[in-house]
Amino acid sequence: MYTYNDFDHAFVRERIAQFRAQVERRMAGHLTEEEFKPLRLMNGLYLQLHAYMLRIAIPYGTLNARQMRQLAMIATRWDKGYGHFTTRQNIQFNWPKLRDVPDILEDLADVQMHAIQTSGNTIRNVTADHFAGAAADEIADPRPYAELIRQWSTDHPEFQFLPRKFKIALTGSPDDRAVTRAHDIGLRMVRNDAGDTGFEVIIGGGLGRTPIIGKVLRVFLPVQDLLPYLEAIVSVYNLLGRRDNKYKARIKITVREHGMEAIRRLVEDEFSVRRSSFKGADQALLNDIKENFRPPAFINAPVDGFQVDREGDVQFNTWAKTNLAGHKHPDYAIVTISLKAHGATPGDATAKQMQVMADLAERYGHDELRISHEQNIILPHVHKSHLFDVYNTLSEVGLATANIGLVSDIIACPGMDYCALATARSIPIAQAIATRMDTLKLEHDIGPLKIKISGCINACGHHHLGHIGILGLDRAGVENYQITLGGEATQNARLGQRAGPGFPASEIVPAIERIVFAYLECRKSSAETFIETCHRIGLGPFKVVLYGEGCASHAA
C-alpha cells in the first residue's frame, strides 16, 4: 500500500495547522457558523443532528493494521467507542467535540491518514474494488491508478470549487465490485484487441433524487492518457455544470442536458489540448507508486487442514461458503468480515473489534485490510491454513456472521438517527429486517439477495441499486418507506423499479417478508437467484403480495 513521502507529510501537517487556527477562531466567536462551514467541510467535518461528525478518508479502501488500531484509539479517546464504515470506503465518527478535532487529525496524520476532500464540491475519496490486488478475475490491480488520481486531485487548483461534489471509482475486474456505473466517472480496466491494458471510461452516473446509470464515454483509454483525460472531463464539467440549482448541478445532469455526443466532442477537444502539458512526470510518478503495491510475499504451507476443518465444524463450513472468495493465489482466500451481525447497526465496528481485525491483519493477512462499499471489512490475503484460526478469533468478538451477500447483509445509511438531511430512520429498519430473517432461518435457502436502505432521497444507502431497495420519506410527519425491486450494482447495473405506495415503519418488515416468500414460491429452482427471478417474472407477482391483489403463484 502507498507510503507517504516528505511532501505528503508536510502537506497534511500544514492543513491541520490551518484548521486548528480556524477552529480556535470559531470557538472564540471570531467566525460565525456560516463562515466556518466551508472551512470545516474542506476538512471532512459535518454538523449533524446531535453533534459534529468527522469523515475520514480511506483511499481506495486500503489500510494497514497500525491505521486500524489508530482508528480504534480515536473511537475510544475522542468518540463513543465505535466508528461507522460508509459506502464510500470512509469511516465516520459521529460524536467528536469541535475543540478535539485538530488533535484527532494530528493522530490520523501520525499513521498517514487524513480527512481532506471527504466533503465539499470537489473530487471526493477515490474508491476501488475492495478485492483489488487479490481477486482471481482481475486484469490488473487498479489501486496504483487510484492513488495517482488521489494525488492529482488533492488540492487541484482548478477543481476545488466544482458545481457539485464529484466521485470517481475504479475496478480492475470484469466483475464490477466498485459500482462504477453509479459514479460521476467510472473506470473499468479492460484489454483491447492488441492485448494492451487500458480503461473503459464511464461518465454521468449517480443516484440521489435523479438516479442515472452512467454511459460509456470512451471504450478504450490507454493508461498513459488517464490523468489528462480525467482533467479534460472535469474541466468540461467545471465550465458547463450548473451552479444555479444544486439539485441539477451533478455531471449526470450536465450530460443529460447537453447530450453525450456533445460532451464527448468537448472532452476530446479539451483532451487534445491538455495532453501535451503532461510531459511524462505522471508516468514516472505512477511507476514509483506501483512499487508500493507489489503483491505480498505469499507463504508456502500445506492447505489440507482447511478442508478437514470445514468437514469437522458445521458453522465454520457455513461461514467459509458465504464469507470467502477466490484468490489469485490458489493457496489463499479473500475473507470478508461481516459488520452485519443480526440486529447490529450495518457498518458499525467497536474499538475492540477494530483492534481484533488489526491483529488478524498483522498476524494472518500480510498487514492489509480493505473497506468495502457494502460496509464490511476485508482481509484480502489469508492463507487457507490460517482460516480456521481467523474464524475462531472473529467469533469471539461477534464478527463471524455467515451472511455476506445474503438478505441480512444490508447496506444502510445512518438515517435520521444521525443525519441532518434524513427524512426517516434507516438503522432500525435494517436491524428489524435482519433480525426477522434470522428468526425465519431461511437466509441460506434464499441465497444472494441485496437489500439497500436510504433514509432520504440523497440515496447514501444506494437503494436504487438494491435487489430490494427501501427509501425512507416523511409523509406529513410520518415515516413512510417506498420499495423498489430489480436494481443491480454490478457491471450490468440497473435501477430498481418502484413497486407502488410506501409502507409505514410498522409494516415494512412484513412487506419485505412477503416479497421473500413470493420469490421462494416463484423461483424455478434453488439455483435461480432473487434477481434472476425478478427479471424473469417482472414486478407483477411481487405487487400482488405487497398490495393484496390475489396470490403470487397465480400471478407468476
HELIX and SHEET records of a PDB file:
HELIX    1   1 ASP A    6  MET A   27  1                                  22    
HELIX    2   2 GLU A   33  LEU A   41  1                                   9    
HELIX    3   3 PRO A   59  GLY A   61  5                                   3    
HELIX    4   4 ALA A   65  TRP A   78  1                                  14    
HELIX    5   5 LEU A   98  ASP A  100  5                                   3    
HELIX    6   6 VAL A  101  ASP A  110  1                                  10    
HELIX    7   7 ARG A  143  SER A  153  1                                  11    
HELIX    8   8 THR A  180  ALA A  182  5                                   3    
HELIX    9   9 VAL A  223  ASP A  225  5                                   3    
HELIX   10  10 LEU A  226  LEU A  240  1                                  15    
HELIX   11  11 LYS A  246  LYS A  248  5                                   3    
HELIX   12  12 ILE A  251  HIS A  258  1                                   8    
HELIX   13  13 MET A  260  ARG A  274  1                                  15    
HELIX   14  14 ARG A  275  SER A  277  5                                   3    
HELIX   15  15 ALA A  281  LYS A  290  1                                  10    
HELIX   16  16 GLU A  291  PHE A  293  5                                   3    
HELIX   17  17 ASP A  304  GLY A  312  1                                   9    
HELIX   18  18 VAL A  314  ASN A  323  1                                  10    
HELIX   19  19 ALA A  351  TYR A  364  1                                  14    
HELIX   20  20 LYS A  384  HIS A  386  5                                   3    
HELIX   21  21 LEU A  387  GLU A  396  1                                  10    
HELIX   22  22 GLY A  415  ASP A  417  5                                   3    
HELIX   23  23 ILE A  427  LEU A  440  1                                  14    
HELIX   24  24 GLU A  443  ILE A  446  1                                   4    
HELIX   25  25 HIS A  463  LEU A  465  5                                   3    
HELIX   26  26 ALA A  505  CYS A  522  1                                  18    
HELIX   27  27 PHE A  530  ILE A  537  1                                   8    
HELIX   28  28 GLY A  540  TYR A  547  1                                   8    
HELIX   29  29 ALA A  552  ALA A  555  1                                   4    
SHEET    1   A 5 LEU A  45  LEU A  47  0                                        
SHEET    2   A 5 TYR A  52  ILE A  56 -1                                        
SHEET    3   A 5 ILE A  91  PHE A  93 -1                                        
SHEET    4   A 5 TYR A  82  PHE A  85 -1                                        
SHEET    5   A 5 ASP A 348  THR A 350 -1                                        
SHEET    1   B 5 THR A  62  LEU A  63  0                                        
SHEET    2   B 5 LEU A 369  ILE A 371 -1                                        
SHEET    3   B 5 ILE A 377  HIS A 383 -1                                        
SHEET    4   B 5 TYR A 332  ILE A 337 -1                                        
SHEET    5   B 5 LEU A 324  GLY A 326 -1                                        
SHEET    1   C 5 THR A 127  ALA A 128  0                                        
SHEET    2   C 5 ILE A 168  THR A 171  1                                        
SHEET    3   C 5 ILE A 185  ARG A 191  1                                        
SHEET    4   C 5 THR A 197  ILE A 203 -1                                        
SHEET    5   C 5 LYS A 215  PRO A 222 -1                                        
SHEET    1   D 5 ILE A 411  ALA A 412  0                                        
SHEET    2   D 5 ILE A 451  SER A 454  1                                        
SHEET    3   D 5 ILE A 468  ARG A 475  1                                        
SHEET    4   D 5 VAL A 478  LEU A 485 -1                                        
SHEET    5   D 5 GLN A 497  ARG A 498 -1                                        
SHEET    1   E 5 ILE A 411  ALA A 412  0                                        
SHEET    2   E 5 ILE A 451  SER A 454  1                                        
SHEET    3   E 5 ILE A 468  ARG A 475  1                                        
SHEET    4   E 5 VAL A 478  LEU A 485 -1                                        
SHEET    5   E 5 PHE A 503  PRO A 504 -1                                        
END                                                                             
